[in-house]
């Protein structure tokens, strides 16, 4: 069993930046991020392979968000730039076996990101 703990959420103005972090209690394969906005279904955001050599993004965040990882720290990060009000959501760290995150093995508890206009 792997535990995922997110940090770094908060309130930011539109156009601003935030960096989310997620620490895993053990070794993981693919890691990534999902988000869920109020009244909407949870959606995929980004994922990164174990080596860091492959990444995958939702179209809505391409060019604005960057996912990275540090295996020495069992951690994954999400750098979010040029944030928009529609990015407001609870962001969840995930770990799974596929870059598309079609199978998620572990979920974090979530961290709130609020973007004001």
Secondary structure, 3 states (H helix, E strand, C coil): CCCEEEECCEEEECCCCEEEEEEECCCCCEEEEEEECCCCCCEEEEEECCCCCCEEECCCCCCCEEEEEEHHHCEEEEEECCCCHHHCEEEEEEEECCCCCCCEEEECCCEEEEEEC
